[in-house]
Amino acid sequence: MSKNTASTALEPSKKSLYDYQISDLNRIFEVMENSPKDFNLLYQLPTGGGKTVVFSEIVRRYIKNHKKKVVVLTHRIELCKQTSNVLSGFGVENKIINSKVKTLPDQDDYECFVAMVETLNNRLTDNDFQLQNIGLVIIDEAHYNSFRKLFKYFENCFILGVTATPLSSNIKLPMKDNYDQLIVGDDISTLIKNGFLAEAELYAYDVGLTSLKVGINGDYTVKSSEALYTNLHMQSKLIGAYEEVSKGKKTLIFNNGIYTSKEVYYTFKKAGYNIRHLDNTANKEERRETLEWFNKTPDAILTSVSILTTGFDEPSVETIILNRATRSLTLYFQMIGRGSRIFENKNSFQVVDLGNNIARFGPWSQPVDWHHIFKYPDYYLENIVDDYTLESDFVYEMPESLRKRFSKSKDLSYDIKSAYSEAIRLGKKSFSVIEESIKQHSTICIENSEDVYDAREHVKHLQEEIAHRVNQYCYCMMNSTDNYKDWLFEEYNRRLRISFNGKF
């Protein structure tokens, strides 16, 4: 029976540790015992590896051995409740400091306090609110920069940051400036091999991203993402990818923007699929009801916006669809990690990438040198593969369903890069490459049509390949301005339609 996350969130449950978790725990305690009391240690373990279980046992042992109290910091209320639940399962008496807690007259009754960053910061700025006898501070999801503001209140405490990705979301605020040492746990491939994580089957669909704009946070802006991912072409690509890889499976779709997620909802609903939408505007009851439905419905599709990247655990998820592009390695791992839990007979899951994320960051389970990234974050961030380079290496493959439409033609391919190199070698005009490409498309349309109307209908199904050829030509020309691409795309289509005149 599947675990109902929504209904069991507050029920304490005792968990035992695996060998790799015990090994990491011992390494952490060794550093604790041999470091000054104000030492800051960072611990990395992949999503699904059980970080909360590890640090809950650390809390239990620390309180027992040092007779001091512990503060656990999170960045979301859902994580506060989940963390409190796991701590209780380890026999740790703890209290959540939320917006309703203004004073702590009963703090002697508790060994551990769980708090959101903003809430605790607001309380500690008030001189009447003090936490006494704190020796250890644990920071969950430590890569978020919001935690830094609290460090000044715990200058004489041992601070343990815990994260799946020891890379700050802000290039100007590297984690190495706040942490003295990094301990790295087992990597994803090792956890898969040993049966602790499910294996990801990766399906990547090339997407043109050069229209996307990068915001001040270093990732793509919501506005530019929504302009791309809400257009008819991308919506069709999304539902086509779902039907090809995930139809009938429990699917979680990540988007960049509420409007995009709602458009996904309407597209799938119109196609007759069982789908719901969830974003951060939903109240507690709506969120609880939606997640309960998702848990209980075998073929459920849930389209969301960021809200489920952390603090959400639904092991029965079978497919993750990245209906967005990101330049954040952390977000990449968080999104895919939502499907990595082992569950009943599930030991693998599907990842559908519609944002060139796999091409940018590499396969989800490939080894990552976290020590190097921790020490030299500037080098890593400055060398993230750009969209221009990614797209220049794309190789278009005509879908099998489309090949059937052109079954009477022997050769359906045309290599723009090779044709361009040959044209330059022979001293031809570069535009002759586009003219030859149009000629090849015209030939296969005519060969598979009864009349001009059939041929024009074929053109509608070639739009993705035409866009790919136009992009490849622009890369060769070193001219990738959006205006030129748009003009050339329209001109290509116009000339292709005209080429049918007089041929039937």
C-alpha positions in Angstrom: 0.0 0.0 0.0 1.4 3.4 -0.9 2.2 5.9 1.8 -0.3 8.8 2.0 2.0 11.8 2.4 -0.8 14.2 3.1 -2.5 12.3 5.8 0.5 10.9 7.7 2.6 14.0 7.8 2.3 14.4 11.5 2.5 10.8 12.6 5.9 10.0 14.1 7.7 7.0 12.6 10.9 5.3 13.8 13.4 4.8 11.0 16.6 2.7 11.1 19.8 3.8 9.3 21.5 2.0 6.4 25.2 1.2 6.5 26.1 4.2 4.2 24.2 6.6 6.5 25.9 5.2 9.6 29.3 5.6 7.8 28.5 9.3 7.0 27.2 9.9 10.5 30.5 8.6 12.0 32.5 10.8 9.7 30.5 13.8 10.8 30.9 13.1 14.5 34.7 12.6 14.0 34.9 16.2 12.6 32.7 17.4 15.4 34.9 15.9 18.1 38.1 17.2 16.5 37.1 20.7 15.6 36.4 23.9 17.6 32.9 24.5 18.8 32.3 27.3 16.2 33.2 25.0 13.2 31.0 25.0 10.2 30.7 21.7 8.4 28.8 20.9 5.1 27.4 17.5 4.3 26.2 16.4 0.9 23.9 13.4 0.1 21.7 13.0 -3.0 18.0 13.6 -2.9 16.4 10.4 -1.7 19.5 9.4 0.2 17.9 10.1 3.6 19.5 13.3 4.8 16.8 14.0 7.3 17.2 10.6 8.8 20.9 11.1 9.1 20.8 14.4 10.8 17.9 13.3 13.1 20.2 10.5 14.5 22.9 13.1 14.8 20.6 15.3 16.9 19.6 12.3 19.1 23.3 11.4 19.8 24.5 15.0 20.2 21.8 15.8 22.9 22.7 12.5 24.7 26.5 13.0 24.6 26.8 16.8 25.0 23.8 17.7 27.2 23.1 20.7 24.9 20.2 21.7 22.7 19.9 21.7 18.9 18.2 24.1 16.4 17.2 22.7 13.0 16.5 25.4 10.3 14.4 24.9 7.2 13.2 27.3 4.5 9.6 26.0 4.2 6.8 25.2 6.7 6.2 21.7 5.1 9.9 20.8 5.8 9.4 22.0 9.4 6.6 19.6 9.9 8.3 16.7 8.2 11.6 17.2 10.1 9.7 17.5 13.4 8.0 14.2 12.6 11.2 12.3 11.8 12.9 13.8 15.0 10.0 12.5 17.1 10.5 9.1 15.5 14.0 9.2 16.8 12.8 10.0 20.3 13.8 13.7 20.2 11.4 16.0 22.0 11.1 19.0 19.7 9.1 22.1 19.2 8.3 23.9 16.0 8.8 27.7 16.2 6.3 29.0 13.7 4.5 32.4 13.3 2.2 31.6 16.2 5.1 31.1 18.7 5.9 34.6 20.1 7.7 33.5 23.3 9.2 30.3 24.7 8.2 30.0 28.3 8.4 26.2 27.9 11.7 25.9 26.2 13.2 23.9 29.1 10.7 21.1 28.1 12.4 20.6 24.7 15.7 19.4 23.5 15.4 20.6 20.0 13.7 23.4 18.1 12.7 23.3 14.4 12.1 26.7 12.7 11.8 28.4 9.4 14.6 30.9 8.7 12.4 34.1 8.4 10.3 33.2 11.5 13.4 32.6 13.7 15.2 35.6 12.4 12.2 37.8 13.3 12.1 36.3 16.8 15.8 36.6 17.5 15.8 40.3 16.5 13.6 40.8 19.6 15.8 40.9 22.7 13.0 39.3 24.7 13.3 36.1 22.6 16.3 34.0 23.4 17.3 30.4 22.8 19.4 29.0 25.6 22.1 26.3 25.8 22.2 25.7 22.0 25.3 23.8 20.9 24.4 22.5 17.5 22.6 24.2 14.5 21.6 22.0 11.6 20.6 23.8 8.3 18.5 21.7 5.9 18.8 22.6 2.2 21.8 24.6 3.1 22.5 25.9 -0.4 19.8 28.5 0.0 21.3 31.9 0.9 18.6 33.0 3.3 20.3 31.0 6.1 23.3 33.3 6.2 21.4 36.0 8.2 21.1 33.7 11.2 24.8 32.7 11.5 25.5 35.8 13.7 23.2 34.4 16.4 25.0 31.1 16.6 28.7 32.2 16.5 29.7 29.8 19.3 27.8 26.8 17.9 28.8 23.9 15.7 26.9 24.5 12.4 26.1 21.5 10.2 24.7 22.4 6.7 23.0 19.6 4.8 22.3 19.6 1.1 22.1 17.5 -2.1 24.0 20.1 -4.0 26.8 22.1 -2.3 26.5 25.0 -4.7 25.1 28.4 -3.7 22.3 29.7 -5.8 24.1 33.0 -5.9 27.5 33.2 -7.6 28.4 36.2 -5.4 27.8 34.2 -2.1 29.8 31.0 -2.4 29.3 28.3 0.2 33.0 28.0 0.9 32.8 31.4 2.5 30.5 30.1 5.3 31.6 26.4 5.6 35.0 25.2 6.6 34.8 21.7 5.2 32.7 19.5 3.0 31.8 15.8 3.6 30.5 14.0 0.5 28.2 10.9 0.9 27.6 8.1 -1.6 26.8 9.3 -5.1 23.7 8.6 -7.1 25.1 5.8 -9.1 26.3 4.0 -6.0 22.9 4.4 -4.3 21.3 3.0 -7.4 23.7 0.0 -7.6 23.0 -0.8 -4.0 19.3 -0.6 -4.4 18.6 2.6 -2.5 17.5 4.7 -5.4 15.6 4.0 -8.6 17.4 4.2 -12.0 16.4 7.0 -14.4 15.6 6.2 -18.0 16.3 9.5 -19.8 14.4 10.8 -22.8 15.7 14.1 -24.2 13.8 16.2 -26.8 15.8 19.0 -28.4 14.3 22.4 -27.8 15.4 25.8 -29.2 16.2 28.0 -26.1 17.9 31.0 -27.6 14.8 33.1 -27.0 15.1 32.7 -23.3 16.5 35.5 -21.2 18.7 35.1 -18.1 17.6 37.0 -15.0 19.6 38.5 -12.2 19.4 35.2 -10.2 21.3 33.5 -13.0 18.4 31.4 -14.3 15.9 31.9 -17.1 13.2 34.4 -16.5 9.6 33.3 -16.0 8.4 35.8 -18.7 10.7 34.5 -21.4 10.1 30.8 -20.4 6.3 31.3 -20.6 6.5 32.9 -24.0 8.3 29.7 -25.3 6.6 27.0 -23.4 3.0 28.2 -23.8 3.1 28.3 -27.6 1.2 25.6 -29.6 4.4 24.0 -30.9 5.8 23.3 -27.4 2.4 22.2 -26.0 2.1 19.7 -28.8 5.7 18.5 -28.2 5.0 18.0 -24.5 1.8 16.0 -25.0 3.5 14.0 -27.8 6.4 13.2 -25.4 4.0 12.1 -22.7 2.1 9.8 -25.0 5.4 8.3 -26.3 7.1 7.7 -23.0 4.6 8.0 -20.1 1.1 7.4 -21.1 -0.9 5.8 -18.3 1.9 6.3 -15.7 1.8 8.6 -12.7 3.5 11.7 -14.0 4.9 14.9 -12.4 5.4 17.9 -14.7 7.7 20.8 -13.7 7.1 24.2 -15.3 8.6 27.7 -15.0 5.6 29.9 -14.5 2.0 29.5 -13.3 0.5 30.5 -16.7 2.6 27.7 -18.4 1.4 25.1 -15.9 -2.2 26.1 -16.4 -1.8 25.9 -20.2 -0.4 22.4 -19.7 -3.5 21.5 -17.6 -5.9 22.8 -20.3 -4.0 21.0 -23.1 -4.0 17.6 -21.3 -7.6 18.0 -20.0 -8.8 18.7 -23.6 -7.0 15.5 -24.7 -9.0 13.6 -22.0 -6.2 12.9 -19.5 -6.5 12.8 -15.7 -4.6 16.0 -14.7 -4.5 18.6 -12.0 -2.5 21.9 -11.5 -0.8 23.0 -8.3 1.1 26.2 -7.5 2.0 28.3 -4.5 -1.3 30.2 -4.6 -3.2 27.1 -3.4 -4.3 27.1 0.2 -3.4 24.2 2.6 -6.7 22.4 2.0 -6.4 22.6 -1.8 -2.8 21.4 -1.6 -3.7 18.5 0.8 -6.6 17.4 -1.4 -4.6 17.6 -4.6 -1.6 15.6 -3.2 -4.0 13.0 -1.8 -5.6 12.6 -5.2 -2.2 12.3 -6.8 -1.2 9.6 -4.3 -4.3 7.5 -4.8 -4.7 7.9 -8.6 -2.5 5.4 -10.7 -2.6 7.4 -14.0 -2.5 10.9 -12.3 -0.7 13.8 -14.0 0.2 16.7 -11.8 1.5 19.9 -13.4 3.2 22.3 -11.0 5.5 25.3 -10.6 8.5 24.8 -8.3 6.4 24.1 -5.2 7.1 20.4 -5.3 10.9 20.5 -5.8 11.5 20.2 -2.0 9.5 19.0 0.9 7.5 16.6 -1.2 7.8 12.9 -1.2 5.6 10.7 -3.4 7.5 7.4 -4.1 4.9 6.2 -6.5 5.8 8.8 -9.2 6.8 7.0 -12.4 7.7 9.8 -14.7 9.2 13.2 -14.3 8.8 15.7 -17.1 11.0 18.7 -17.2 8.8 21.1 -19.2 11.3 23.9 -18.6 14.9 24.8 -19.0 17.1 25.7 -16.0 20.7 26.9 -15.5 20.6 25.7 -11.9 22.3 22.4 -11.2 20.5 22.3 -7.8 17.1 22.6 -9.4 18.0 20.0 -12.0 18.8 17.4 -9.3 15.8 18.4 -7.1 13.3 17.9 -10.0 14.6 14.6 -11.1 15.0 13.4 -7.5 11.2 13.5 -7.0 11.0 10.3 -9.0 14.0 8.5 -7.6 12.4 6.8 -4.6 12.2 3.0 -4.5 8.6 1.9 -4.2 7.0 -1.6 -4.2 8.0 -3.1 -7.6 9.4 0.2 -8.9 13.1 0.2 -9.4 13.3 2.6 -12.4 11.5 5.8 -13.5 11.4 7.9 -16.7 12.7 11.4 -17.1 11.4 13.4 -20.1 13.6 16.5 -20.7 12.1 19.3 -22.8 14.7 21.9 -21.8 18.1 20.5 -22.9 18.9 20.1 -19.2 20.5 16.6 -19.7 22.7 18.0 -22.5 23.7 20.9 -20.2 24.4 19.1 -16.9 24.9 15.5 -18.0 22.9 12.4 -17.1 21.4 12.6 -13.6 23.4 9.6 -12.2 26.8 10.5 -13.6 29.5 11.3 -11.0 29.9 14.9 -9.9 33.0 16.3 -8.3 31.3 18.2 -5.5 34.6 19.0 -3.7 35.8 20.8 -6.8 32.5 22.7 -7.2 32.6 23.6 -3.5 36.1 25.0 -3.8 35.8 26.6 -7.2 32.1 27.6 -7.7 33.0 30.5 -9.9 34.8 28.3 -12.4 31.8 25.9 -12.5 29.1 28.5 -13.0 31.1 30.4 -15.6 31.6 27.3 -17.6 28.0 26.1 -17.8 27.3 25.2 -21.4 25.4 28.0 -23.2 22.3 27.5 -25.3 24.1 28.5 -28.5 26.7 25.7 -28.1 24.0 23.1 -27.1 21.8 23.8 -30.0 24.6 23.8 -32.6 25.2 20.1 -31.8 21.5 19.1 -32.2 20.8 16.3 -34.6 17.2 16.2 -35.8 15.6 12.8 -36.1 12.2 12.6 -37.8 9.7 10.8 -35.6 8.5 7.4 -36.8 4.9 8.6 -37.1 6.1 11.4 -39.4 8.3 9.1 -41.5 5.2 7.1 -42.4 3.7 10.2 -43.9 6.6 10.4 -46.3 6.9 6.6 -46.9 7.2 7.0 -50.7 10.5 8.9 -50.4 13.8 7.1 -50.1 15.9 9.9 -48.5 14.3 12.2 -45.9 17.5 13.7 -44.5 19.5 16.8 -45.3 22.7 17.7 -43.4 22.8 21.5 -43.2 26.3 21.7 -41.7 27.9 19.4 -44.3 26.1 21.2 -47.1 27.3 24.5 -45.8 30.9 23.3 -45.6 30.7 22.0 -49.2 29.1 25.2 -50.5 31.9 27.3 -49.0 34.6 24.9 -50.4 33.1 25.3 -53.9 32.8 29.0 -53.6 29.0 29.0 -53.7 26.8 31.5 -52.0 25.8 30.4 -48.5 22.1 30.9 -49.2 22.3 28.1 -51.8 22.3 25.7 -48.8 18.8 27.0 -47.8 17.6 26.7 -51.4 18.8 23.1 -51.7 17.1 22.3 -48.4 13.8 23.8 -49.6 14.2 21.8 -52.8 14.6 18.6 -50.8 11.6 19.3 -48.6 9.6 20.2 -51.7 10.5 16.9 -53.4 9.4 14.7 -50.5 6.1 16.6 -50.1 5.3 16.2 -53.8 6.3 12.5 -53.8 3.8 11.8 -51.1 0.9 14.0 -52.2 -2.0 13.6 -54.6 -2.5 17.4 -55.1 -1.2 20.7 -53.9 -3.5 20.7 -50.9 -1.9 17.4 -49.7 1.6 19.0 -50.2 0.7 22.1 -48.1 -0.7 19.8 -45.4 2.7 18.0 -45.3 4.4 21.4 -44.7 2.5 21.9 -41.5 4.1 18.7 -40.1 7.6 19.7 -41.1 7.7 22.9 -39.0 10.0 21.4 -36.3 12.5 20.2 -38.9 12.4 23.5 -40.8 13.1 25.3 -37.5 16.0 23.0 -36.9 17.5 23.5 -40.3 17.1 27.3 -40.0 18.9 27.2 -36.7 21.7 25.0 -38.0 22.2 27.4 -40.9 22.3 30.4 -38.6 24.9 28.7 -36.5 27.0 28.1 -39.6 26.6 31.7 -40.6 27.4 33.0 -37.1 24.1 35.0 -37.3 21.7 33.9 -34.6 19.7 37.0 -34.0 16.0 36.3 -33.3 14.9 38.7 -36.0 17.0 37.0 -38.7 15.9 33.5 -37.6 12.2 34.6 -37.6 12.5 36.1 -41.1 14.4 33.1 -42.5 11.8 30.7 -41.0 8.9 32.6 -42.6 10.8 32.9 -45.9 11.6 29.2 -46.0 8.0 28.3 -45.5 6.9 30.8 -48.2 9.3 29.5 -50.8 8.4 25.9 -49.9 4.7 26.5 -50.5 5.4 28.3 -53.8 7.5 25.4 -55.0 4.4 23.3 -55.4 2.8 25.5 -58.0 2.5 23.8 -61.4 3.7 20.4 -60.1 0.3 18.7 -59.9 
